[in-house]
Structure formats: C-alpha cells, structure tokens
Amino acid sequence: MTRKKTRKPSHNKISNLTDTILSILKKDRNQAFNYKQIASKLGVNDASSRNQIIKKLQELKVKQEVEEVERGKFKALVSTEYHTGRVDMASRGSGYIISDDFEDDIYIASNNMNKALHGDEVEFYAYKRLKQGKREGEITQIIKRAKSDYVGVIQLHNNYAFVVADSNKMYTDIFVPINKTMNAKDGDKVLVSLEEWPEKADSPNGKIIEVLGRPGEHNTEIHAILAEYGLPLEFPKEVEDFANKIDTAITQEEIAKRRDMRKDLTFTIDPKDAKDFDDALSFEVLDNGLYEIGIHIADVSHYLQPGTILDEEAYERATSVYLVDRVVPMLPEVLSNNACSLRPNEEKYTFSAVFKMNEKAEVVDEWFGRTVTYSDARFAYEEAQAIIEENADLNMSSNTVDMSKIDTTIPAEVAISGKQYNTTPEIAFATLKMDAFAKKMRSKRMSSGAISFDKVEVKFDLDKDANPIGVFFKSSKDANKMIEEFMLLANRKVSEFVGKQKKTFIYRVHDEPDDSKLEALQNVVSRFGYKLNLKDKKSVSSSLNNLLSEVVGKKEQNLVDTLTIRTMSKAEYTTHNIGHYGLAFDYYSHFTSPIRRYPDIMAHRLLQMYLDGEKSANADIYEEKCNHSSNMENLATKAERDSIKYMQIRFMEDHKNEDFVGVISGVTDWGLYIEIIENKCEGMVSVRDMKDDHYQFDQDHYALIGNKNKIMYQLGDEVIVKVKNTDLVKKHLDFYLVGKNEA
C-alpha cells in the first residue's frame, strides 16, 4: 500500500517582513488589512508564514508603526514622513530618490520600487532608522511617469513578444501582445510605448509604435538616439506646408517700420560648415572718437507668429539638436537656411543691439530694436583668425591705424573658397578693432570672477556614408572668442535693460557651485598636485581659473576640465533672475540664436512688447515655458553626447589590434574607466579581466590595488590599453589593460 505524501509545513523565515508589511499598508493607507489579506499579497498560505505575519503585526502595533482599527484589521499610521522626489535608478533594479526634503539621496531597494521607473516623480516614505549608514525608504505612489516610450530590441515568441530596453536604467522587459508588434521582425530595434502595468504582473504591457531597423546599422542607431529622448526626426507635413507658404519677401512697407542699417559695414563670422547664419556684426567709426558696433540677430519672431502650428512645433522642440552626422533643426529649412539666415549680399530683417563704445571697450550708449541689414561678406572663423594673426604686431589702441599696413590676405588653406584672396581693408580693420575690444571685455569679465571654460570639443571626419575616418579636436581661438564676447554683450545688455524695469523676462541663470562638489573636486585634483582656494566666492573663481589654465596641454586636461564642469550647477531658463555665476553677470539672457533656441524667440517677443510700452507679461505662463525649454535642452544635450559616444565606438571598431595610451578617468570597484589621449574615446577595463592579481577598490586613493603585487592603478595614471569589445547597441567600449605606460 502506497503511503499518501503529505506536504511538510514550511518553517522558512520570510525575509524583510517588517518592510514588506509596512509597504503593503502604506500603499493603501486608507484601507485596513488582516493577516490573511497580507499573506495573500505575499503569496504564502502555510501556517508558519501566517504566524510570522500575525506576530509581526503585533510588534509593529507596539512600536506604533501600525494601528489596529478593528479586531484583527490593521492600517498604517499616517505620519508626516511622506515626501516627494525623483527616482534615479541604479543597477539591478534598486535606486535612489532625490528629494528637496533630504540632503542625501534616499536608497530604495528593488522590492520597494513598487513599479516606479527612472526619472518618475514619486511619493515615498523614509524609514527613521539608518541601514549601513544610509537612509532607506519605499515608494508609495507614482505621481508622474518621466516617460512612456522606450527604445529596445524585440524578442518574438509564438503569441507575444518582449522588448528588452537599451537603457541600463530600465530594469524590466516590456510585454507586447502579438497584435501590437507592428510586424516587427525578431531582433529589430523598436520604439515601444507603455500602456499599463497590471497589479500582479512582473512586466508592464506595451505596444510597438515604430520599427527603427536592425541594431548596429548607422541610421537605426541615430534614429534610436533621438527616439530614446522623445526628439523628432522630421517635421510633420502640415508644418512644412505652413512654413513654405510664409511670405519671406523684403517689402518697403516693413522696412519703413524698422531702423535701416543696410549701408553700415556688416559681415558674419561662423564655422566653415555652417548652414545658417543667425548673427552678424556691423562696424562704424564715429566722428567723436567712438565706435558704433551692432550685433544683428535674425528676426525669427517676425515670421514665427504665436498661435500658429509652426510656432507650436518650434516651442515643442525648443532647440535644434546637433548630432555628429546631422542637425535636427528647430525650424524648417525655408526659415533656418533661407529667410532667417543672414547670408552675404542679401537684405534681411533683423533684431539688433547697437552700442557706442570708447577705446576702453566701454558701452557709452545703447539702442535695441528691429532693423533691416545687408551682409557685405561671410567669413569662417579660420579666415578671421588669419587676419588677426597676420596683424598681431599692429597697435589697435586708436582709430588712426594706417590702412595700408593691414595685411588683408586670406591664405588658401583656410579660405572657404580654397583659394587665396584679399578681403577689404575696412573689414580687416573692423575685425582687428573688435578683436581688441573683445580682449578687453574678456579681461574685465575674468577679473570680475568669470570662469574660463575652453574645453576641447571632439569632432569627426566622416566619409560620404557617415563612417568616421578620423578624429580631431576643436578649440576656441581669438576669432571665436571675439564673436563670443559680442554675443555675451548683447545678451547681457538686453537682459539688463528689461531686468531693471522689473518686468517679466527669460533669464539664463547659473547658480554658485555646491560646497560639497567643490571639496570633492579638490580631493581629485590634489592627486595631480593642484590646489583650490575655497575661502570665498571670488577666491573659488580665481583658483578654478588657475586650475583650468595650469592643466592646458597636460595629460589630465580633459579629465580635470570634465570634472570641473560637473562641479558647476546647471544653467537653466527661468523668469527668476539670480544672475550667472560662470559668466559673472548680474543679468543674462539668451537673445542671439533664435534660429536654434526657442527662449531667444521669447526674449525677442518680450523685448519688443516692452519697447512698445506694453505692461509686464504673465510670469507664471513664461516660467512654465522656461521649464519646458530647460528640459528639452537637457534631452538634446544627452542625445548629442550619445551620438558622440556611438561614433567613438564605431571609430574604435577599426582599431582593435592597436595599443593606445590612455588616462584613468574613473575608478570603481568593478573596474577602470580609461580615456584614450589621442582621440578622447572612453572605455572600461573590467576588474575581472585584470587577471595578474586580485584587485580591490581603495576609495581613499581613487585606485584599484593588487592584493599580492601591490600595483596601484590610480585616477590620472597613464596606461596602455587594447580594444576588447565594441557594442554599438549599448554604446559600450571595453578595453584590455596591457599595463602602465612607463614611457
């Protein structure tokens, strides 16, 4: 006779029972639960588990963390410890909450995330107790999802599919019914939209809204970068049609409403490959020993009327996006490259800031308003730089320079035309004089506490198929700085003009750096022998400038530049003026790039309103627009960085058998981050691949140290690496460590 098998009672202890019960009760704070309901939510039904729950409820009741509202039914004790914040996901499904209510971030274990995702705005409960020195908490409610659309790779099954998101911040796959896959093929890269997340489901449900293509293909990955951040690729047809119907003719009727500056010497200086020119400079020597310099900006607001579908589209985009191989413009081409582009030998409607300046580069008079201008010439930065360098010995301290002594030659190697030619003496003199003024303005700005960020930009030489065939670095020279100083002047003076009237305006603000971030920077740069003076605001600015100057040309320059920028607060748009720390300006706005930035268009509109004598605009409405513009700028910046990272990895695919000298740019317990000196590509050496010893992370020294050989790999050390793996989909570059660079 076969003995009937009986299930043995479970005596396993339920882990994290206190936190789990509190999480259940706090999630539905207005509902009372008995032990059976809690057991059901935990998925247990044996006697041992039920007894553990009953006992734990009584313990929590004694501790006054729960209350028994009727016999056997419990509710969470509602306290004032519910807060709101934003989720920052870490690895393996855990994360942190950044909240204004706490100085430090709140750790959230994976079992307390309660279906929250990266960037979500949430309500949370913070435990009173600390665990391993960290305050922990649990998410009780999702207030607002940060996003609903994710890029990933689809895995097809018979009657359903899953999308594995590209982002390592997305800790769950997304379930897609087979009838919502848009006929995507297995392994396609797709854009999936979340629809719902059922109570007891491990994964959210979604539907495919776009099939992007095969992973690893160039256009697929570029489109995926834009889709990941919700950035558009093309304009809707109705927007293009609307733009194409705009009357872009220059009329006598409109000219009569403007200051006519077509006879003033005017020219543009832009990058060689620029497609649009949204700013120009005019120059005139006055009889009274002063100079009149005009900063003329494309009058986009003349064509972009509020309430139109074109304006709505521009507002939603808020900014142009500059990827490595393309620009995704804020405005359709008929405006950005034609009507609003200050092309040579064409009349254009402009919005201008015109200044009378003395020999000390001081503004003695200012005028703002709508103008009509005519650009006499177009120059590349390299051409203007050649004029400045060839005439470096000339004394530009007065307007009595002998024109015949000015070298007006543009060498063939820098000329846009590819042929040597001479510019006019008048334009050469204007360039040299404005360069002299710019140097004086920059010097004054630096002495007032401005921070001098001249970070090297990584650029790629691309072939006709957008394959990277070379890397080069773009740095700022005198010609770039000259244009920058006059744009800064216009931005500052326009902002000051409105700000002193106490009227609503769009400010570009930049807060002071956080003390703790400055101390962290000090800890890092001290490894290289540098020291910061953190005594007061002015000494911080001065020592940061000294640091940035001292590292120029050193192996650690890019690392120190990057870390210093990260120390700074983020600049943003707002109607609440707090000044701009990095520029050392009390008033600052964006006014000079309306083709590519919507805040500049808003600044133009508001300035014209106030020039017309209108009352102050509604600050709440414009603050909301500022927040949107800041958010879109942030997304565009992330997309631009991703495209650079993607192109760096593509470039390194063709260099797998080469040794590279790099600098250790980051150290963690899982490995070393290495930045290659010659091309700025950054990758990681996993500690698991460092097989000559067992290496451990030493936080105090920012180093990995071998247990046996005591070899130390420290932040800033030069090492030799070889490419191990290039992952275009995940945008990840892995290195093998060859050893320290002893050269």
PyMOL commands that set and color helices and strands:
alter all, ss='L'
color gray80, all
select helices_A, chain A and resi 17-27+35-42+47-62+91-93+110-112+178-180+218-228+237-244+252-255+300-303+309-317+333-339+381-390+403-405+425-447+478-499+515-528+537-550+557-567+598-611+619-653+687-689+699-701
alter helices_A, ss='H'
color red, helices_A
select strands_A, chain A and resi 66-70+73-76+82-89+95-98+106-108+121-131+134-144+149-156+160-165+174-177+189-196+205-213+259-260+265-270+279-285+291-298+321-322+327-328+347-357+363-374+377-380+409-410+421-422+457-462+468-474+507-509+572-574+659-668+671-676+682-686+695-698+703-706+712-714+718-727+732-740
alter strands_A, ss='S'
color yellow, strands_A
deselect
rebuild
show_as cartoon
